[in-house]
């Protein structure tokens, strides 16, 4: 699915605002229709984007893979099509998290300069040699943080942070249960729960991920292929549910009185699931003594990304990176992402 062409070199399109040459074309993962990643994603040569006023062009050195990319590729579940694109995908180049160096800036840009090392969550486009985004979406790379580490601090890390801190209202000394503790969101949830002050973390994952969860800071790990967390007889202040497989009545039984249930995801089907679960969570808990915020999607927050980078720089947070792939491997890594059995984050290195 990979086209073989050579990329010519031309002067940067940013004129006086660029101090380096930028190729006229670049290699990019691309898809024009919905289907399985291996069927629709190709790597091709396309024109390098040009920064308009207020935009910054970055030579991508690392991009992280998210479940979000898989949803934009497949258009599933169908009820999400209004936001993904009714007939065709709105995002045709995957990759919502990227890092690299600034190579050109548009008129009026003051936050970044050519040569700066930056990272950020962008509106797609990370699976390419160059990515374009508004200047305030890019953050400077702090000392002590690698580009690979920084590129993981977008969608998954923000979901874990906002889920625990804002939706779960996690406080010092509380006990936390994290189901689905192995993927991008789950691995960050284990690490961030400890940073946010949890006194005890119980993680639920499969056999292959037990050691990784313990290394990430979990005090106890339940291998769901051998044990059932419901048999522990334990109760938790916050249940961060990144799996959504237990009946809600059992989820409630795992909470202390007044505890909080945070629903991040649930098993999916082609048409409607996980919508029934999304709708039923706040309704079910509305009539109990426990709390459950309505289903939410993490917001892009440069403040949160900066805070996460500070934790990495200070040595308090170490993102779990499972594998590194070339740009030509994009169809395969996206296919694997759709299996939802990742261990930490996977990266594309263009």
Order of alpha helices (4+ residues) and beta strands (2+ residues): beta-alpha-beta-beta-alpha-alpha-beta-beta-beta-beta-alpha-alpha-beta-alpha-beta-alpha-beta-beta-alpha-beta-alpha-alpha-beta-alpha-beta
